Amino acid sequence: MSLLTVGSVAFDALETPFGKTDKIIGGAATYITLAASYFTKANNLVAVVGGDFPSEMIDILVSHGINTEGLQIKEEGKTFFWSGKYHEDMNTRDTIDVQLNVMGNFDPIIPDSYQGCEYLMLGNTAPAIQKQVLDRMNTRPKLVMLDTMNFWMDIAMPDLEAVLPLVDVLTINDEEARMLSGEYSLRKAANIIMKKGPKTLIIKKGEHGALLFQGDRIFFAPALPLEEVFDPTGAGDTFAGGFIGYLASTDDISFENMKRAIIYGSAMASFCVEKFGSERLVNLTEKEINQRVLEFVSLASFEIR
Ligand code: AMP
């Protein structure tokens, strides 16, 4: 089944305990579509970049089968820029700088060829744009998933509250779940957030895995304990891309299949953090992905005697 992703395509400048990068390619939609490309061949992107965005990166996306017809290039503008610095434990980071640039007045045009997509991933971007994309779909997709972050909660909470009732799955991290609900307990937070609209909620907990909530059902997926985490940037988006890519490829949105999808998403995220930026996501093989999924299976399975 086909997937449509909207979100940032960006330049990032990162600092982790392992090093510093100048401007490298990042952005939520970059990570999502790259991760999803390992699952679905109908992988459509809507985003905006400036004239400073390298055509070689667009070629890489295209070589992964990503449809870039909906990627607008504003020759006169500059690409969205984000800069972040990680703390020693790498679970927390500070945003140093955000320059919306061409994303500031992004009009998300959906090409006709994208209409009818069954799976819609509203990746991290302004909630008003996320809603506009949904409004512009001629038919409502079978599954709509939304990812957001504290930045938008700080400056656009009413817009976020307006789009939440329209989505099926929300992914946020633990800190954002607490911020959105005003509750510290993630279980209580989940109940409050699900009342705002999304019937399914995924709370990402970085190196401590992810929780999947639906009604009164809960599933927990661990994160793989890696010897070295080089750069966590994009892990959440890569997770989302793996999750929705897997759902789209199997076309099964049952809770049981979401459990499998969350493991595939976690496996993809575990690759992402091994190198800076999206480098590791560009050259994966199906064999590597399947092997890593098996590591997850053995990590969390046991028998009751
Ligand atoms: P993640 O580490 O999965 O939360 O995502 C990191 C990516 O999100 C980076 O590549 C950034 O370019 C992108 N990003 C950071 N802030 C924003 C924002 N306010 N809106 C959209 N994308 C953002």
Residues whose N, C-alpha, C, O or C-beta is under 5 A from the ligand:
A	BS01	AMP	S8 A10 D12 G26 G27 A28 W82 N124 T125 F151 P232 T233 G234 A235 G236 D237
